[in-house]
Structure formats: C-alpha cells, structure tokens
Amino acid sequence: MTYFLAILCVVGIASGQLLFKMSAKSLQDTGSLLHPQTASIIFLALALYGLTTIAWIWVLQKLELGKAYPLMALAFVLVPVGSHFVFGERFSVQYFIGILILITGILVTTRS
C-alpha cells in the first residue's frame, strides 16, 4: 500500500508539471495570471502539488527516505511521456535509452 501511494505521489507530481506547462501556455495566450483560464490551471496545479506533498509526508513516515526517494525519479520518465501525448513533444532514441537506464537504476535501488 505504501509503495502504491508513493507511485501515486510521483504521478501527481508529474501531472502537476504538465499542468504548470499548460498554465505557461495559457499565460502566453491570455497575457495575464488573473485570466480565469490561466488562474484555474495554476490553482489546479498548486492544489495537486499540495495534496501530493501531504501524501508524500505520509509515505515518508512508512518508508526509509533512501527507499522512497528513488521512486521520485519516475517523474523524469512520466513528464516527458506525458508531454509527448499532451503537447506533441518529440524525443530522440538516445532519450529513450536514458529512460531505460533510469528505470533500471530505480529498480536496483528500490530492491536493495
């Protein structure tokens, strides 16, 4: 259950990053942080970050930091994958090789 919640925290952080990028695009389009579209996306991103932080604190009560923190590296996988699907960003083959190395490192560290 604790690892599941830790993974949910990583998904929340990654989703928050995508929302921050959406708010940046909205700010560029609207020209104002106070525009309802921009403000609502920023609010949603900050709320998600806040809830994720509270959940992460709970995770850290249950797991050693050395076991939990490597899972946060999954955000380096999820954010670019999400940006590909949400924003149409493209990545090179070398990038995906790096992702495989990163995932391998996460597996090694969490199973040690």
MMTF fields as JSON, N, C-alpha, C and O atoms, coordinates in Angstrom:
{
  "mmtfVersion": "1.0.0",
  "mmtfProducer": "UNKNOWN",
  "numBonds": 447,
  "numAtoms": 448,
  "numGroups": 112,
  "numChains": 1,
  "numModels": 1,
  "chainsPerModel": [1],
  "groupsPerChain": [112],
  "chainIdList": ["A"],
  "bondAtomList": [4, 2, 8, 6, 12, 10, 16, 14, 20, 18, 24, 22, 28, 26, 32, 30, 36, 34, 40, 38, 44, 42, 48, 46, 52, 50, 56, 54, 60, 58, 64, 62, 68, 66, 72, 70, 76, 74, 80, 78, 84, 82, 88, 86, 92, 90, 96, 94, 100, 98, 104, 102, 108, 106, 112, 110, 116, 114, 120, 118, 124, 122, 128, 126, 132, 130, 136, 134, 140, 138, 144, 142, 148, 146, 152, 150, 156, 154, 160, 158, 164, 162, 168, 166, 172, 170, 176, 174, 180, 178, 184, 182, 188, 186, 192, 190, 196, 194, 200, 198, 204, 202, 208, 206, 212, 210, 216, 214, 220, 218, 224, 222, 228, 226, 232, 230, 236, 234, 240, 238, 244, 242, 248, 246, 252, 250, 256, 254, 260, 258, 264, 262, 268, 266, 272, 270, 276, 274, 280, 278, 284, 282, 288, 286, 292, 290, 296, 294, 300, 298, 304, 302, 308, 306, 312, 310, 316, 314, 320, 318, 324, 322, 328, 326, 332, 330, 336, 334, 340, 338, 344, 342, 348, 346, 352, 350, 356, 354, 360, 358, 364, 362, 368, 366, 372, 370, 376, 374, 380, 378, 384, 382, 388, 386, 392, 390, 396, 394, 400, 398, 404, 402, 408, 406, 412, 410, 416, 414, 420, 418, 424, 422, 428, 426, 432, 430, 436, 434, 440, 438, 444, 442],
  "bondOrderList": [1, 1, 1, 1, 1, 1, 1, 1, 1, 1, 1, 1, 1, 1, 1, 1, 1, 1, 1, 1, 1, 1, 1, 1, 1, 1, 1, 1, 1, 1, 1, 1, 1, 1, 1, 1, 1, 1, 1, 1, 1, 1, 1, 1, 1, 1, 1, 1, 1, 1, 1, 1, 1, 1, 1, 1, 1, 1, 1, 1, 1, 1, 1, 1, 1, 1, 1, 1, 1, 1, 1, 1, 1, 1, 1, 1, 1, 1, 1, 1, 1, 1, 1, 1, 1, 1, 1, 1, 1, 1, 1, 1, 1, 1, 1, 1, 1, 1, 1, 1, 1, 1, 1, 1, 1, 1, 1, 1, 1, 1, 1],
  "groupList": [{"groupName": "MET", "atomNameList": ["N", "CA", "C", "O"], "elementList": ["N", "C", "C", "O"], "formalChargeList": [0, 0, 0, 0], "bondAtomList": [1, 0, 2, 1, 3, 2], "bondOrderList": [1, 1, 2], "singleLetterCode": "M", "chemCompType": "L-PEPTIDE LINKING"}, {"groupName": "THR", "atomNameList": ["N", "CA", "C", "O"], "elementList": ["N", "C", "C", "O"], "formalChargeList": [0, 0, 0, 0], "bondAtomList": [1, 0, 2, 1, 3, 2], "bondOrderList": [1, 1, 2], "singleLetterCode": "T", "chemCompType": "L-PEPTIDE LINKING"}, {"groupName": "TYR", "atomNameList": ["N", "CA", "C", "O"], "elementList": ["N", "C", "C", "O"], "formalChargeList": [0, 0, 0, 0], "bondAtomList": [1, 0, 2, 1, 3, 2], "bondOrderList": [1, 1, 2], "singleLetterCode": "Y", "chemCompType": "L-PEPTIDE LINKING"}, {"groupName": "PHE", "atomNameList": ["N", "CA", "C", "O"], "elementList": ["N", "C", "C", "O"], "formalChargeList": [0, 0, 0, 0], "bondAtomList": [1, 0, 2, 1, 3, 2], "bondOrderList": [1, 1, 2], "singleLetterCode": "F", "chemCompType": "L-PEPTIDE LINKING"}, {"groupName": "LEU", "atomNameList": ["N", "CA", "C", "O"], "elementList": ["N", "C", "C", "O"], "formalChargeList": [0, 0, 0, 0], "bondAtomList": [1, 0, 2, 1, 3, 2], "bondOrderList": [1, 1, 2], "singleLetterCode": "L", "chemCompType": "L-PEPTIDE LINKING"}, {"groupName": "ALA", "atomNameList": ["N", "CA", "C", "O"], "elementList": ["N", "C", "C", "O"], "formalChargeList": [0, 0, 0, 0], "bondAtomList": [1, 0, 2, 1, 3, 2], "bondOrderList": [1, 1, 2], "singleLetterCode": "A", "chemCompType": "L-PEPTIDE LINKING"}, {"groupName": "ILE", "atomNameList": ["N", "CA", "C", "O"], "elementList": ["N", "C", "C", "O"], "formalChargeList": [0, 0, 0, 0], "bondAtomList": [1, 0, 2, 1, 3, 2], "bondOrderList": [1, 1, 2], "singleLetterCode": "I", "chemCompType": "L-PEPTIDE LINKING"}, {"groupName": "CYS", "atomNameList": ["N", "CA", "C", "O"], "elementList": ["N", "C", "C", "O"], "formalChargeList": [0, 0, 0, 0], "bondAtomList": [1, 0, 2, 1, 3, 2], "bondOrderList": [1, 1, 2], "singleLetterCode": "C", "chemCompType": "L-PEPTIDE LINKING"}, {"groupName": "VAL", "atomNameList": ["N", "CA", "C", "O"], "elementList": ["N", "C", "C", "O"], "formalChargeList": [0, 0, 0, 0], "bondAtomList": [1, 0, 2, 1, 3, 2], "bondOrderList": [1, 1, 2], "singleLetterCode": "V", "chemCompType": "L-PEPTIDE LINKING"}, {"groupName": "GLY", "atomNameList": ["N", "CA", "C", "O"], "elementList": ["N", "C", "C", "O"], "formalChargeList": [0, 0, 0, 0], "bondAtomList": [1, 0, 2, 1, 3, 2], "bondOrderList": [1, 1, 2], "singleLetterCode": "G", "chemCompType": "PEPTIDE LINKING"}, {"groupName": "SER", "atomNameList": ["N", "CA", "C", "O"], "elementList": ["N", "C", "C", "O"], "formalChargeList": [0, 0, 0, 0], "bondAtomList": [1, 0, 2, 1, 3, 2], "bondOrderList": [1, 1, 2], "singleLetterCode": "S", "chemCompType": "L-PEPTIDE LINKING"}, {"groupName": "GLN", "atomNameList": ["N", "CA", "C", "O"], "elementList": ["N", "C", "C", "O"], "formalChargeList": [0, 0, 0, 0], "bondAtomList": [1, 0, 2, 1, 3, 2], "bondOrderList": [1, 1, 2], "singleLetterCode": "Q", "chemCompType": "L-PEPTIDE LINKING"}, {"groupName": "LYS", "atomNameList": ["N", "CA", "C", "O"], "elementList": ["N", "C", "C", "O"], "formalChargeList": [0, 0, 0, 0], "bondAtomList": [1, 0, 2, 1, 3, 2], "bondOrderList": [1, 1, 2], "singleLetterCode": "K", "chemCompType": "L-PEPTIDE LINKING"}, {"groupName": "ASP", "atomNameList": ["N", "CA", "C", "O"], "elementList": ["N", "C", "C", "O"], "formalChargeList": [0, 0, 0, 0], "bondAtomList": [1, 0, 2, 1, 3, 2], "bondOrderList": [1, 1, 2], "singleLetterCode": "D", "chemCompType": "L-PEPTIDE LINKING"}, {"groupName": "HIS", "atomNameList": ["N", "CA", "C", "O"], "elementList": ["N", "C", "C", "O"], "formalChargeList": [0, 0, 0, 0], "bondAtomList": [1, 0, 2, 1, 3, 2], "bondOrderList": [1, 1, 2], "singleLetterCode": "H", "chemCompType": "L-PEPTIDE LINKING"}, {"groupName": "PRO", "atomNameList": ["N", "CA", "C", "O"], "elementList": ["N", "C", "C", "O"], "formalChargeList": [0, 0, 0, 0], "bondAtomList": [1, 0, 2, 1, 3, 2], "bondOrderList": [1, 1, 2], "singleLetterCode": "P", "chemCompType": "L-PEPTIDE LINKING"}, {"groupName": "TRP", "atomNameList": ["N", "CA", "C", "O"], "elementList": ["N", "C", "C", "O"], "formalChargeList": [0, 0, 0, 0], "bondAtomList": [1, 0, 2, 1, 3, 2], "bondOrderList": [1, 1, 2], "singleLetterCode": "W", "chemCompType": "L-PEPTIDE LINKING"}, {"groupName": "GLU", "atomNameList": ["N", "CA", "C", "O"], "elementList": ["N", "C", "C", "O"], "formalChargeList": [0, 0, 0, 0], "bondAtomList": [1, 0, 2, 1, 3, 2], "bondOrderList": [1, 1, 2], "singleLetterCode": "E", "chemCompType": "L-PEPTIDE LINKING"}, {"groupName": "ARG", "atomNameList": ["N", "CA", "C", "O"], "elementList": ["N", "C", "C", "O"], "formalChargeList": [0, 0, 0, 0], "bondAtomList": [1, 0, 2, 1, 3, 2], "bondOrderList": [1, 1, 2], "singleLetterCode": "R", "chemCompType": "L-PEPTIDE LINKING"}],
  "groupTypeList": [0, 1, 2, 3, 4, 5, 6, 4, 7, 8, 8, 9, 6, 5, 10, 9, 11, 4, 4, 3, 12, 0, 10, 5, 12, 10, 4, 11, 13, 1, 9, 10, 4, 4, 14, 15, 11, 1, 5, 10, 6, 6, 3, 4, 5, 4, 5, 4, 2, 9, 4, 1, 1, 6, 5, 16, 6, 16, 8, 4, 11, 12, 4, 17, 4, 9, 12, 5, 2, 15, 4, 0, 5, 4, 5, 3, 8, 4, 8, 15, 8, 9, 10, 14, 3, 8, 3, 9, 17, 18, 3, 10, 8, 11, 2, 3, 6, 9, 6, 4, 6, 4, 6, 1, 9, 6, 4, 8, 1, 1, 18, 10],
  "groupIdList": [1, 2, 3, 4, 5, 6, 7, 8, 9, 10, 11, 12, 13, 14, 15, 16, 17, 18, 19, 20, 21, 22, 23, 24, 25, 26, 27, 28, 29, 30, 31, 32, 33, 34, 35, 36, 37, 38, 39, 40, 41, 42, 43, 44, 45, 46, 47, 48, 49, 50, 51, 52, 53, 54, 55, 56, 57, 58, 59, 60, 61, 62, 63, 64, 65, 66, 67, 68, 69, 70, 71, 72, 73, 74, 75, 76, 77, 78, 79, 80, 81, 82, 83, 84, 85, 86, 87, 88, 89, 90, 91, 92, 93, 94, 95, 96, 97, 98, 99, 100, 101, 102, 103, 104, 105, 106, 107, 108, 109, 110, 111, 112],
  "secStructList": [7, 2, 2, 2, 2, 2, 2, 2, 2, 2, 2, 2, 2, 2, 2, 2, 2, 2, 2, 2, 2, 2, 2, 2, 2, 2, 2, 2, 2, 2, 1, 7, 6, 6, 1, 2, 2, 2, 2, 2, 2, 2, 2, 2, 2, 2, 2, 2, 2, 2, 2, 2, 2, 2, 2, 2, 2, 2, 2, 2, 2, 2, 1, 7, 2, 2, 2, 2, 2, 2, 2, 2, 6, 6, 2, 2, 2, 2, 2, 2, 2, 2, 2, 2, 2, 2, 2, 7, 7, 7, 7, 7, 2, 2, 2, 2, 2, 2, 2, 2, 2, 2, 2, 2, 2, 2, 2, 2, 2, 2, 6, 7],
  "xCoordList": [0.829, 0.0, 0.869, 0.549, 1.957, 2.814, 3.491, 3.562, 3.99, 4.628, 3.607, 3.925, 2.383, 1.323, 1.068, 0.947, 0.987, 0.782, 1.991, 1.836, 3.185, 4.385, 4.319, 4.661, 3.883, 3.737, 2.664, 2.832, 1.571, 0.538, 1.105, 0.735, 1.991, 2.631, 3.459, 3.431, 4.191, 5.004, 4.103, 4.408, 3.005, 2.054, 1.472, 1.287, 1.185, 0.665, 1.668, 1.304, 2.927, 3.977, 4.139, 4.253, 4.15, 4.289, 3.1, 3.268, 1.914, 0.722, 0.764, 0.357, 1.256, 1.414, 2.356, 2.105, 3.439, 4.379, 3.704, 3.918, 2.896, 2.169, 1.174, 0.987, 0.54, -0.383, 0.371, -0.135, 1.566, 2.364, 2.719, 2.697, 3.039, 3.332, 2.067, 2.138, 0.919, -0.348, -0.611, -1.078, -0.31, -0.533, 0.419, 0.046, 1.635, 2.58, 2.071, 2.169, 1.531, 0.961, -0.261, -0.451, -1.083, -2.263, -1.863, -2.472, -0.844, -0.35, 0.149, -0.09, 0.832, 1.312, 0.137, 0.197, -0.93, -2.105, -2.939, -3.404, -3.121, -4.012, -3.284, -3.879, -2.002, -1.225, -1.446, -0.969, -2.172, -2.453, -2.577, -3.231, -1.933, -2.099, -3.506, -3.969, -4.187, -5.519, -6.637, -7.805, -6.282, -7.292, -7.86, -7.097, -9.181, -9.79, -9.193, -9.02, -8.885, -8.319, -6.944, -6.676, -6.094, -4.74, -4.776, -4.11, -5.539, -5.622, -6.159, -5.683, -7.132, -7.701, -6.707, -6.655, -5.923, -4.925, -3.828, -3.395, -3.377, -2.357, -2.887, -2.181, -4.114, -4.72, -4.779, -4.448, -5.198, -5.278, -3.896, -3.752, -2.889, -1.521, -1.031, -0.457, -1.258, -0.812, -1.571, -0.985, -2.871, -3.66, -3.172, -3.059, -2.884, -2.371, -1.016, -0.764, -0.148, 1.157, 0.992, 1.71, 0.049, -0.183, -0.655, -0.139, -1.632, -2.133, -1.058, -0.927, -0.305, 0.775, 1.837, 2.376, 2.138, 3.127, 2.66, 3.444, 1.398, 0.853, 0.918, 1.301, 0.546, 0.621, 2.066, 2.335, 3.0, 4.415, 4.933, 5.73, 4.494, 4.888, 4.425, 5.159, 3.215, 2.715, 3.597, 3.952, 3.946, 4.82, 6.137, 6.639, 6.7, 7.998, 7.913, 8.931, 6.716, 6.545, 6.697, 7.118, 6.352, 6.318, 7.574, 7.926, 8.245, 9.416, 10.657, 10.579, 11.802, 13.063, 13.182, 12.751, 13.762, 13.924, 14.743, 14.465, 15.75, 16.592, 15.843, 16.267, 14.733, 13.899, 12.831, 12.496, 12.306, 11.191, 11.659, 11.043, 12.743, 13.135, 13.492, 13.173, 14.132, 14.403, 13.137, 13.195, 12.004, 10.753, 10.407, 9.763, 10.839, 10.58, 11.241, 10.803, 12.291, 12.953, 12.018, 12.249, 10.969, 9.985, 9.325, 8.829, 9.318, 8.76, 9.551, 8.996, 10.857, 11.68, 11.297, 11.678, 10.556, 10.022, 8.62, 8.309, 7.789, 6.374, 6.137, 5.273, 6.897, 6.678, 6.943, 6.088, 8.074, 8.285, 7.301, 6.87, 6.945, 5.957, 4.629, 3.976, 4.238, 3.014, 3.1, 2.123, 4.268, 4.416, 4.335, 3.924, 4.725, 4.575, 3.097, 2.684, 2.302, 0.885, 0.057, -0.882, 0.397, -0.401, 0.019, -0.827, 1.335, 1.835, 2.477, 2.888, 2.558, 3.137, 4.646, 5.201, 5.327, 6.784, 7.411, 6.864, 8.553, 9.257, 10.584, 11.192, 11.017, 12.263, 13.074, 12.523, 14.394, 15.296, 15.425, 14.97, 16.05, 16.314, 17.206, 16.997, 18.194, 19.078, 18.288, 18.621, 17.257, 16.43, 15.799, 15.79, 15.276, 14.619, 15.617, 15.265, 16.836, 17.885, 18.159, 18.322, 18.209, 18.384, 17.251, 17.481, 16.032, 14.863, 15.022, 14.748, 15.46, 15.664, 16.722, 16.567, 17.795, 18.839, 18.28, 18.566, 17.494, 16.891, 15.971, 16.036, 15.127, 14.209, 14.994, 14.64, 16.052, 16.898, 17.494, 17.507, 17.978, 18.52, 17.482, 17.78, 16.278, 15.198, 14.918, 14.774, 14.843, 14.586, 15.702, 15.434, 16.944, 18.078, 18.034, 18.221, 17.788, 17.825, 16.646, 16.804, 15.484, 14.331, 14.331, 13.66, 15.072, 15.126, 16.34, 16.524, 17.154, 18.369, 18.059, 18.961],
  "yCoordList": [-1.205, 0.0, 1.263, 2.239, 1.243, 2.417, 2.705, 3.856, 1.653, 1.863, 2.338, 3.153, 1.83, 2.278, 3.772, 4.503, 4.223, 5.651, 6.463, 7.581, 5.911, 6.61, 6.795, 7.861, 5.766, 5.862, 6.896, 7.664, 6.926, 7.948, 9.356, 10.29, 9.5, 10.801, 11.201, 12.357, 10.249, 10.535, 10.93, 11.874, 10.215, 10.552, 11.943, 12.712, 12.269, 13.593, 14.692, 15.734, 14.466, 15.45, 15.624, 16.748, 14.521, 14.588, 15.314, 16.134, 15.014, 15.692, 17.181, 18.007, 17.516, 18.921, 19.646, 20.793, 18.984, 19.599, 19.854, 20.894, 18.905, 19.1, 20.251, 21.024, 20.365, 21.48, 22.817, 23.825, 22.83, 24.063, 24.472, 25.656, 23.498, 23.801, 24.337, 25.278, 23.738, 24.223, 25.662, 26.489, 25.951, 27.31, 28.288, 29.434, 27.856, 28.723, 29.03, 30.162, 28.012, 28.234, 29.146, 30.022, 28.932, 29.768, 31.213, 32.145, 31.395, 32.735, 33.416, 34.606, 32.671, 33.221, 33.649, 34.685, 32.845, 33.15, 34.305, 35.166, 34.306, 35.306, 36.57, 37.647, 36.448, 37.599, 38.013, 39.067, 37.19, 37.578, 36.351, 35.367, 36.434, 35.387, 35.375, 34.357, 36.518, 36.638, 36.228, 36.183, 35.933, 35.45, 34.144, 33.291, 33.971, 32.779, 31.451, 30.527, 31.35, 30.107, 29.837, 28.737, 30.839, 30.69, 30.457, 29.554, 31.258, 31.148, 29.786, 29.219, 29.261, 27.967, 26.829, 25.896, 26.897, 25.848, 25.928, 24.899, 27.14, 27.303, 26.809, 26.113, 27.161, 26.717, 25.192, 24.594, 24.574, 23.115, 22.483, 21.508, 23.039, 22.525, 22.653, 21.713, 23.814, 24.03, 23.14, 22.624, 22.962, 22.083, 20.646, 19.952, 20.203, 18.852, 18.693, 17.675, 19.682, 19.647, 19.6, 18.869, 20.379, 20.392, 19.045, 18.542, 18.464, 17.148, 16.081, 15.207, 16.16, 15.192, 15.316, 14.307, 16.528, 16.741, 16.135, 15.506, 16.321, 15.734, 14.213, 13.565, 13.64, 12.188, 11.707, 10.654, 12.477, 12.097, 12.075, 11.206, 13.011, 13.023, 11.737, 11.156, 11.293, 10.029, 8.862, 7.992, 8.858, 7.805, 7.784, 6.713, 8.961, 9.035, 8.58, 8.233, 8.578, 8.005, 6.489, 5.869, 5.905, 4.442, 3.843, 2.7, 4.6, 4.079, 4.888, 6.065, 4.233, 4.95, 5.887, 5.548, 7.052, 8.019, 7.432, 7.695, 6.638, 6.011, 5.021, 4.75, 4.476, 3.557, 4.32, 3.954, 5.365, 6.09, 7.065, 7.172, 7.769, 8.861, 8.434, 9.165, 7.297, 6.898, 6.786, 6.947, 6.513, 6.447, 7.794, 7.848, 8.883, 10.211, 10.383, 11.204, 9.61, 9.682, 9.249, 9.578, 8.515, 8.131, 9.353, 9.286, 10.454, 11.689, 12.105, 12.707, 11.781, 12.095, 11.24, 11.545, 10.19, 9.353, 9.827, 10.004, 10.028, 10.335, 11.71, 11.858, 12.709, 14.061, 14.125, 14.621, 13.651, 13.698, 12.832, 13.216, 11.669, 10.836, 11.581, 11.606, 12.186, 12.987, 14.164, 14.496, 14.804, 15.96, 15.548, 16.336, 14.319, 13.816, 13.709, 14.138, 13.133, 12.929, 14.203, 14.41, 15.053, 16.267, 17.411, 18.124, 17.584, 18.735, 18.377, 19.261, 17.092, 16.668, 16.805, 16.857, 16.865, 16.984, 15.681, 14.6, 15.791, 14.631, 14.408, 15.343, 13.145, 12.79, 11.857, 11.133, 11.88, 11.064, 9.655, 9.382, 8.783, 7.419, 7.439, 6.648, 8.335, 8.431, 8.737, 8.251, 9.532, 9.861, 8.586, 8.375, 7.746, 6.534, 5.532, 4.755, 5.536, 4.716, 5.209, 4.406, 6.519, 7.102, 6.722, 6.448, 6.704, 6.314, 4.869, 4.569, 3.986, 2.588, 2.467, 1.693, 3.234, 3.224, 3.745, 3.183, 4.802, 5.379, 4.378, 4.211, 3.722, 2.733, 1.583, 1.094, 1.156, 0.1, 0.544, -0.227, 1.769, 2.294, 2.347, 2.041, 2.731, 2.785, 1.387, 1.197, 0.421, -0.96, -1.469, -2.116, -1.182, -1.637, -1.003, -1.692, 0.309, 0.997, 0.636, 0.547, 0.432, 0.121, -1.316, -1.642, -2.184, -3.593, -3.903, -5.045, -2.92, -3.181, -3.253, -3.465],
  "zCoordList": [0.0, 0.0, 0.0, -0.679, 0.754, 0.854, -0.48, -0.91, -1.134, -2.442, -3.466, -4.332, -3.37, -4.273, -4.097, -5.08, -2.852, -2.595, -3.053, -3.545, -2.896, -3.373, -4.891, -5.404, -5.6, -7.057, -7.401, -8.349, -6.648, -6.878, -6.667, -7.378, -5.7, -5.475, -6.691, -7.115, -7.246, -8.429, -9.597, -10.326, -9.776, -10.845, -10.6, -11.543, -9.344, -9.015, -9.318, -9.862, -8.97, -9.254, -10.761, -11.25, -11.49, -12.954, -13.574, -14.476, -13.095, -13.598, -13.284, -14.1, -12.104, -11.735, -12.681, -13.053, -13.074, -14.022, -15.372, -15.995, -15.811, -17.075, -16.943, -17.883, -15.786, -15.563, -15.522, -16.014, -14.942, -14.945, -16.381, -16.718, -17.207, -18.612, -19.298, -20.089, -18.994, -19.554, -19.101, -19.884, -17.845, -17.347, -18.027, -18.281, -18.324, -19.034, -20.442, -20.915, -21.099, -22.435, -22.351, -23.195, -21.328, -21.146, -20.856, -21.38, -20.026, -19.722, -20.994, -21.201, -21.831, -23.097, -23.978, -24.638, -23.985, -24.808, -24.255, -25.002, -22.922, -22.326, -21.891, -21.855, -21.56, -21.129, -19.687, -19.267, -18.915, -17.537, -16.637, -16.984, -15.47, -14.466, -13.895, -13.381, -13.989, -13.411, -14.369, -13.982, -15.602, -16.543, -15.987, -15.533, -16.015, -15.407, -15.894, -15.099, -17.163, -17.696, -17.076, -16.594, -17.096, -16.562, -15.057, -14.55, -14.351, -12.892, -12.463, -11.479, -13.179, -12.788, -13.001, -12.2, -14.068, -14.298, -13.236, -12.716, -12.911, -11.871, -10.533, -9.802, -10.211, -8.947, -8.884, -7.86, -9.975, -10.014, -9.822, -9.084, -10.485, -10.343, -8.902, -8.353, -8.292, -6.912, -5.93, -4.979, -6.157, -5.291, -5.389, -4.379, -6.602, -6.792, -6.114, -5.468, -6.253, -5.591, -4.072, -3.39, -3.543, -2.1, -1.582, -0.584, -2.257, -1.845, -1.976, -1.12, -3.039, -3.253, -2.167, -1.711, -1.752, -0.693, 0.623, 1.333, 0.946, 2.18, 2.115, 3.089, 0.971, 0.812, 0.902, 1.481, 0.331, 0.364, 1.803, 2.159, 2.624, 4.034, 4.712, 5.512, 4.398, 4.948, 4.491, 5.285, 3.196, 2.662, 3.428, 3.771, 3.697, 4.388, 5.839, 6.437, 6.41, 7.745, 7.703, 8.68, 6.57, 6.448, 5.822, 6.113, 4.973, 4.26, 4.59, 4.941, 4.471, 4.584, 3.384, 2.282, 3.599, 2.519, 1.367, 0.197, 1.713, 0.699, -0.18, -1.304, 0.316, -0.476, -1.251, -2.377, -0.657, -1.276, -2.352, -3.412, -2.075, -2.961, -4.377, -5.315, -4.58, -5.968, -6.819, -8.038, -6.188, -6.946, -7.576, -8.624, -6.933, -7.495, -8.863, -9.669, -9.119, -10.424, -11.55, -12.713, -11.207, -12.233, -12.859, -13.984, -12.143, -12.71, -13.951, -14.87, -13.977, -15.141, -16.345, -17.476, -16.104, -17.174, -17.55, -18.727, -16.545, -16.786, -17.411, -18.276, -16.979, -17.507, -19.012, -19.745, -19.498, -20.947, -21.736, -22.824, -21.193, -21.883, -21.955, -22.999, -20.839, -20.831, -21.775, -22.445, -21.836, -22.731, -24.192, -25.045, -24.476, -25.846, -26.209, -27.286, -25.302, -25.593, -25.468, -26.236, -24.511, -24.281, -25.2, -25.741, -25.375, -26.13, -27.473, -28.224, -27.768, -29.037, -29.109, -30.207, -27.968, -27.966, -28.437, -28.216, -29.083, -29.652, -28.927, -28.406, -28.907, -28.239, -29.121, -29.951, -28.934, -29.738, -29.15, -28.039, -29.919, -29.474, -28.226, -27.306, -28.19, -27.035, -25.763, -24.682, -25.902, -24.742, -24.168, -22.955, -25.058, -24.587, -24.017, -23.13, -24.502, -23.901, -22.482, -21.564, -22.304, -20.971, -20.035, -18.857, -20.55, -19.747, -19.26, -18.098, -20.143, -19.753, -18.663, -17.718, -18.802, -17.776, -16.452, -15.395, -16.504, -15.303, -14.611, -13.393, -15.376, -14.794, -14.173, -13.1, -14.843, -14.288, -12.945, -11.986, -12.882, -11.63, -10.525, -9.371, -10.871, -9.873, -9.339, -8.131, -10.228, -9.795, -8.894, -7.882, -9.251, -8.439, -7.05, -6.047, -6.986, -5.692, -4.789, -3.572, -5.368, -4.515, -4.04, -3.062, -4.714, -4.298, -3.438, -3.017, -3.176, -2.383, -0.898, -0.088]
}
